[in-house]
Amino acid sequence: MNKVKILAYTYLTNEQLIDFTLEEIENLKKLSELLDPTEYENRLHLVNQLIMEVKRRNLSIKKPLLAMRILSW
């Protein structure tokens, strides 16, 4: 029997999805600085799925907002 994996972020509103994606990108940056390759790979997979969901919904993350949130560290 096949199991269907339901991803929690599919139930987020568009704004919530974008905010969550940006937060996860920030977390990914923190992990890259901590040099934790296993957790980084897991989080990278999640970020990729989030970005695909953003694209599937035909949304976009404004580049200045994205840059500001990534570089604010």
Summary of the structure (lengths in Angstrom):
residues: 73
radius of gyration: 13.4
end to end distance: 45.6
largest distance: 46.5
contacts: 158
relative contact order: 0.18
helix: 74%
strand: 0%
